[in-house]
Amino acid sequence: MYYVYVLQSSIDGRQYVGCTNNLKTRLNLHNSGRVESTRNRQPLKLIHYEAFIDRHDAFTREQWLKTGWGRNQLRTMLRSYQKSLGG
């Protein structure tokens, strides 16, 4: 199983989109500072994930979510969550 995930930084509120085949381990790597792109943005909270059977499908979805259209879709999908945070 492959996962596309969205993390949110407690430091700056920014989101990070990634893909992995082991979500729990990857989240631990992010929060322990061993992922360079999120090293200075800890702690990170998992706010969304999607599961895929096919690796190619997961990585295609990850790349799409990193586009402007994909970010707009995430914003729409997570609207209630963001409102609960006051944003």
C-alpha positions in Angstrom: 0.0 0.0 0.0 1.2 3.5 -0.8 0.1 6.7 0.9 0.0 10.3 -0.2 -0.1 12.4 2.9 -0.4 16.0 4.0 1.4 17.3 7.1 0.9 20.7 8.7 3.6 22.5 10.6 2.8 23.8 14.1 5.5 26.5 13.6 4.3 28.3 10.4 1.0 26.5 9.6 2.4 25.6 6.1 1.5 22.2 4.6 3.8 19.5 3.2 2.7 16.9 0.7 4.6 13.6 0.4 4.3 10.0 -0.6 5.5 6.8 1.2 4.8 3.1 1.6 5.1 3.3 5.4 3.1 6.2 6.8 3.9 5.8 10.4 7.7 5.5 9.9 7.7 8.5 7.5 5.8 10.7 10.0 8.4 9.7 12.7 11.2 10.6 10.3 9.6 14.0 9.6 9.1 14.8 13.3 12.6 13.6 14.3 14.2 16.1 12.0 15.6 13.5 9.5 13.7 14.9 6.5 15.5 18.0 5.3 12.5 19.7 3.7 10.6 19.8 7.0 13.5 19.8 9.5 12.9 23.4 10.7 9.1 23.1 10.7 8.5 20.6 13.5 6.3 19.5 15.0 4.2 18.3 12.1 0.7 17.0 12.3 -0.8 14.5 9.8 -4.0 16.2 8.6 -4.9 14.1 5.5 -3.8 10.9 3.7 -5.0 8.8 0.8 -4.1 5.1 0.2 -3.3 3.6 -3.1 -2.5 0.0 -4.2 -0.4 1.1 -7.1 2.9 3.0 -6.5 2.6 5.0 -9.8 -1.0 6.1 -9.0 0.2 7.4 -5.6 3.2 9.3 -7.0 1.0 10.8 -9.7 -1.5 12.0 -7.1 1.3 13.5 -5.0 2.6 15.5 -8.0 -0.9 16.7 -8.8 -1.5 17.9 -5.2 1.6 19.9 -5.5 0.2 22.0 -8.4 -2.0 25.0 -8.0 -5.1 23.1 -8.8 -4.2 20.3 -6.4 -3.5 22.8 -3.6 -6.9 24.4 -4.3 -8.5 21.0 -4.0 -6.8 20.3 -0.7 -8.0 23.7 0.6 -11.6 22.8 -0.4 -11.4 19.3 1.0 -9.9 20.5 4.3 -12.1 23.6 4.7 -13.8 22.4 7.9 -10.5 21.4 9.5 -9.0 24.8 8.7 -12.0 26.6 10.1 -11.7 24.7 13.3 -8.1 26.2 13.6 -9.4 29.7 13.0 -7.9 30.0 9.5 
